[in-house]
Amino acid sequence: MIDQTLELLMSQIEERRKQIIESLGDGSAKTFEEYRYAAGMVRGLLTTQSLIADLAKRMESMDD
């Protein structure tokens, strides 16, 4: 059950990251501050994905 939850969470984070990147590509950031904010969001989401992936690996190794 936890694995499915983590997978769902990872897919939701990935979808949000793609949305932000797509909006940046469409020119949604009108100021440098808006661009920096969006870039920070992407960085934060990537960090979150990495932490979740590490957690999933640890949980897998505990099951073995």
Secondary structure, DSSP 4 states (H G I P E B T S, - for coil): -HHHHHHHHHHHHHHHHHHHHHHHHTT---SHHHHHHHHHHHHHHHHHHHHHHHHHHHHHHHH-
